[in-house]
């Protein structure tokens, strides 16, 4: 169904068309009409189903921009997801003037958030822990909220936020529109919905049915085999599928760091993402991977859900996940936006019993691949497509993507197709440049002005 069939403003329709949004996904078609009618909904769907647009459109359509009060609250499990959701809503709301969106998450200055709240906002995107802190300090007024969104609700409950969510909701008017999105529908989710929702409509998008765009392969590994070990197998798999971008999931932070060291010794570029890293480093890591400056991301399950990274063509389970639900979330990092993906799982022989459990969970047969077929694969070297410029100026210095693009294409005569993803943060910016013309870009910008100013510029 097209977006113009929805009961939304023509300005919103025109803006969606300009963003190349033409047809609704299954979940959008099912959910958005109910939300526009102020009905509570429970949506069970995988994270790549287009759910963020489900609540972004109705929130923006209902917003009264003349009143600087908080009218919508989105609660998310992590800062990474909160930042992503806030950025997405800003993109969808761009056609409307004077909409203020704030993120309230850990890892950032509490005092700066206090100051931002003094200037009011229309939409808040927050993690439960930091939001509770602001509520306790009486920094935030939630009495005028008309829309509450619980995004990745099952993950928030897994992280132990059940009581915090109930505490937060006690400060929000009962006469509101409540929207809950979850990849799974557990007993805890059922209990939560009974406590906080009013006759909700349940929309269940068949997760397993939609995952046929991902080809899944399973290999049995003998931990005592020193010749054809996991690292060797990974390199052969990369060569077999000629992967350009892949995520490797490990169960522990130590395993992530050890695998990174092995890739480093082999002179293969990779990045590591886990909870021991400083939040700024985690943010930068995601930017560098998403803009294709590094081809491999090694991570724990901190990246298994809620991160919108397009064009990942291969996911590898270096360790088989401890929980069956996590398997679905991990492999869901590829096969997004209609592009076929490949998921590889390496199963140590001593954990082979988990396959029977996975068969039952997925309701399908699992067949192991013959590892010997990989032994004669011609070697293929995975490499990055871009390199990244770091600019020490961002939103706070009024720097925009158009300013950077202009400096590169007009002043330096680069082709716009040589410029990839541009990420503008509060105090800095990251620009992906095709590696073939990177030296021209960095040397040129170091000698030039952007928007009439000189900025420090170096490679990341």
N, C-alpha and C positions, 0 to 999 in steps of 0.2 A: 504494500500500500504506500502511496506517495504521502509526503508530509502535508501537502496542500489539502488533503482530505480531513485533517485535524481541525478542530475548532480553535485555531490560533490566529494571531494577527498576520496581516500580509507582510509587515516588516520582518517578522520572525521567519516566515516562509522564504522571503527574498534572501535573507541572511543565510539560511540553511543551504539554499541553492548556491550562493556564492562560496560556501565552504565545501561544495560538491557532495552535500547530503541529498540524495534523491529518494531512495526507497528505504522504508523503515525495516529494521531487523525484526525478527519474530517477537522478541521480548518488547520492543518499542511499540509494535502494532497492538500487542495485547494489553500493555500497561498504561500508556500515555492517555488514552481516552478516559480511563477510570480516574487517573490522577487529576485531570482537568476538571472532572466533576466532583473533586474533593472527597473521593472515596479512599479509605485506608486500603493498602494493598500489601501482600506478602509475595515477593518474587523470588522464586528459586531458579537460579540460572548461573551458568559459569561466568567468570570474570571478563571474558572477551565478547560478551553477547550484546554490548551496547547499552548497558543499564545506566551509565552516567547520564546519557542524553535523556533517558526516561524521566529523571527528576529535574534535570537542568531546564528543559523547555517549560514545564508547568511553573516552576519556581520563578523564572524570569518573567513569564507572562502575567503572573499574579502580583508581581512586585509593585509596590507603590513607591516610586523613586523620590517623591516629594517629601516623604517622611523618613528621616534618618533614625530609624529604629530597626532592631534585629527582627526580621520577618521570617527567616528560614535558618535552620540549623542542620548541618550534616555532620554526623559523628562517624569517624573512621578509625580503624585499629592502629594505623601507623602514620608517622609523619610523611613518609614517602607517598602513601596513598592520598593523604590529605592535601599535600602540595599538588599532586597530579589532578585531583578533583577540582581544587580551586582554580588551577590554570585552565582546565577544561571549561568550567562555568564562565570564566572571564572571556574565553574565546566565543562561546555561544551568546554571551550578553553584549558583545562588542557594539552591536547596532543601537543599543540603548545607552543614553547618556547618564553619567553621574551614579553608576552603581558601584557601591563599595563592598568588597569581599575581603574578609580577614581570615587568616589561618591561625589557630591557637594550638600549638604543638610543643612537645618537649624538644630539647636540643637547641632552642633559641632563647634569647633574652626575655625573661619574664617581665622586666621593667619596660622594655620596648613595647611589648604587647599591651601592658597597662596603658601606656600613652596612646597607642592606637585605638584602644577601646574608648578612651575619653572623647575621641573625635567621631564616635558612633560608626555603625556599619549596617548594611542591609542583610548580608548573608555571612554566616560564620561556618567555617569548616574546621573541625577540631578533633583532637584525640581525647578520649575520656579523662585520662589522668590530668592533663593540663587544664581542661575545662573545669574539672572539679576544683582545682587550685584557684582559678579566677572566681568561681562561684563563692568559695569560702572567704575570699578576700573582698567580696562584694564589688568586684570590678565590672560585672556584666549583668544586664537586665534581660531576662528571657520571658518576660510577661506578655510580650506582644507577638510571640512566634506563632505563625499560622501553619508552617510546614516543618515537620521533623523527619529527617532521613537517617536511618541506621544502615550504613553501608558496610558490607562484609560482616554482617551481624554474627555469623557463626564463629568467625575468627576472633571477634572481640570477646565472645563468651569463652572461647578456648584460652584466651589470655587472662581470664579471671575478672572481666569487667562487668559481670552481671549486676552486682549491687551498685556499682558506680553509675551504670546506665539508669537504673531505677531512681537513684538519688538525683541525677540530672533532670530526669523527666518530671520529678516532683515540683520543679521550679517552672515548668512549662504549662501553659493553659491546657485544660482537658479538651477544650473545643478547638481541635487542630486537625490537620491532615497528617497521618503517620504512614511512612513508607519504609518497609523493611526489605532489604536485599540480602540474600544469603545463597551460597553455593550448595549448602546442605540444609536439611530440615530435621534437626535433632530434637530430643525431648526438651532440652533447655530453650531452644528457639520457640517451641510450642508453648512452654510455660510463659516465656517473655511476651509473646504476642497476646496471650489471654489477659495479661496484666495491663498492657499499654495500648491496645488497639480496639477500635469500635467496628464490629462486624466486617472484618477485613475480607477482601476478595483475594483468593490464593491463585497465583499464576505460576504454574510449574512448567518450565521449559526443559524438555528431556535432555539432560546434560550428556548422557552416554550416547544418545542418538546423534547429537550434533558433533561428536568428536571423530566422525569417520573421515574428516579431512586430514587427520594425523595418522601416518603409518607408524605402527609400533613394532619394534624388534627387541627380542630378548636373547641375551647371551649368557651361558653358564660359564663362570670363571673359577678356575682352581687357584686358590691363594698360594699354593706351593709351586705353581708354574712360574719359574723365574725368567723364562724365555718369552712367553706370550702373556705378559702381565696386563693389568688394567691400562697402564699408560700406552703400551704398545697397541692395544686394542682400540683405544680412543683415537690414536693417530691413523690407524687403518680405517676406522669408521669415518673420520673426517675426510679422508681421501676417497673412500667409496662414494660418499654423497656430495663431494666437492663443496663442502659447507663454507659459507661466507660469514655466517654469524651464528654462534652457538652459546648455549648456557649449560654449564656442568654443575649438577647439584650434588653436594656432599652432606652428610648428616652432622658433621661437627666442624667447628671453626678451625681446629688443628688440622683436619684433613684438607680443608680449603687452602690453608697456608702451605702445607706440604706439597700439594699438587701445583700450586703457583710456582714454588721453587723448582719443581721438576720441569715445568714449561720454560721457566727462565733459563735454566741450564741448557735447554734445547734451542734457545733463542727464538721462542714462540711468544708473541705478545699476548698478554692476558691481564685481566683485572680480577680483584678479589672483593667480595661483598659479604660482610657478616656483622653481627651486632657489637663486636669488640671495637669496631672502627668508629672514629669521631663522626658525628652526623654530617659535618661539612664534607668530609672525605667520601661518605656514602653517597651524598648528593652528587658530588663531582664524578664519582665512579659511574653512576647511572647515566649521567649526561654523556660521558665519553664512550660508553658502550652503545647507548641509543643513537648517537650520531655517527656510528661506524668507524670511530678512530681506533678501536680495539676490537678484534674479532671474537674474543673469548671472554666470557664472564664466569668465574668460578664462585659459587655462592652456597650459603645455607638456605633454609626455607624462608629466610627473610624476603627473598625475591620470588617465592612460588605463587604468590597471589597479589592481585591488585596493582601490579606495575604494568603500564601500557607501553611496551617496547615492541615496535612493529618490525616485521621482516626478520625474525629469528627463525632460521630454517632447520635448526637441529637442537634438540634437548637431550642431554645424556644424564641418566641417573648413575653417577659414579658409585654411590651407595643406594641400595634400595630403601625407600622411605620407611620410617618406623610405623606410620599410620597409613592405612589404605587410601583414605580421602586425599592425603597429600599427593599421592601418585597422580591423580586426576588434575590437581592444581598445577603440579610441576609441568606435566606434558602440555598443559594448556598455554604455556608461554610461547609455543609455536603453533602453526596452523591457524593464525589469526587473520582477520580481514579477508577471508576467502582464499588465502594463499596456503598451499599444501605444506605441511611440516612433517618432520621425522623425529620420533622419540626412541631413544636407545636405552635399554636398562641392562646393567651388568649385575648379575646375580651370583654372589659367592656361593659355592656348593653347599656350605653349611647353613645357608638361609633359604635353601630351595623350597622349604615347606611354605614359605610366604606366597609362592606362586599359586598354590591351591586356594589360599585365602583371597588372592586377587582375582582369580577366576570366578569365584563365588560373588565377589563384590561387583565385578564388571559384567557378570552374566554372559561370558563368552570364553571360548577356548583360547589358550595361550600356547604357542608352539615355539620352542627354542630354535634359533638359527644355528647352522653349522659354522662354528668358529673357524674351521679350516679354510672356508671360502674367502676369508679375509687375508690369508697369508700371502697371496700373490697379487694383492691390489697395488697398482702403480701409485707411487707416492705423489701426493699433491700438497703443496705448501699453502696453508691458510695465511692470509695477510689482511691488513686493514685497507680500506678504500680511501679514508680521509685522515687528515691530521687536524688537531684542534688548536685554534688561537685562543688565548686567554686575554681578556681586556679588563683592566681594573676600573671599570665604570659600568653602571647598570641603571636600573629604574630610578634610583635616588639622584642620579646625575642627569635624569631626563634622556637617557640614551635609549633609542628604539631600534628594532631590527632593521627598519627602513634606512636609518642613518648609516648603519654598518654596511648594509647591502649597497647603498649609494657610494660609499667610500671605496668599496672594492670594485664595483662595476664601472662607475663613472670616472673616478680619479685614477684607478689602477688598470682599468680596461679589461678586467677579468670577465669571462663569460658567466652569466648568472647560473648556468648549469654546473659550474665548478664550485659553487657554494652550496653546502648542505644545510644541516639544521643549525639554527641560531637560537640560543637560549639566553634570555636576558633575566638575570637575578637582580636583587636589590642593589648589590654593590659591585657586581662583576658580570661579565658576559662571556659566553663560549661560542665559538664559530667553527663549524666543520668546513674544511677546505680540502678539495681533492689533492692528494699527495703530490701529483705531478706539477701543480702550480703553487704549492704551499710556500716555497721559498720566496717567490715573487710577492705573495700576499703579505707575509710577515715583514719582509724587508721594506716593502712599500708603506705599510701602515705604521711602522716604527718611525718613519720619516714624515708622515702626513698627519693632518688633523682630521678628527671625526666630529662633525657638528661644531667646527670652529675651535676644538680643543685637542691638545695632545694627551694621549693616554699611554700608560705602560702596557706593553704588549709582548707576550712571550708564548712559547709552545707548552702545551700540557701533555 
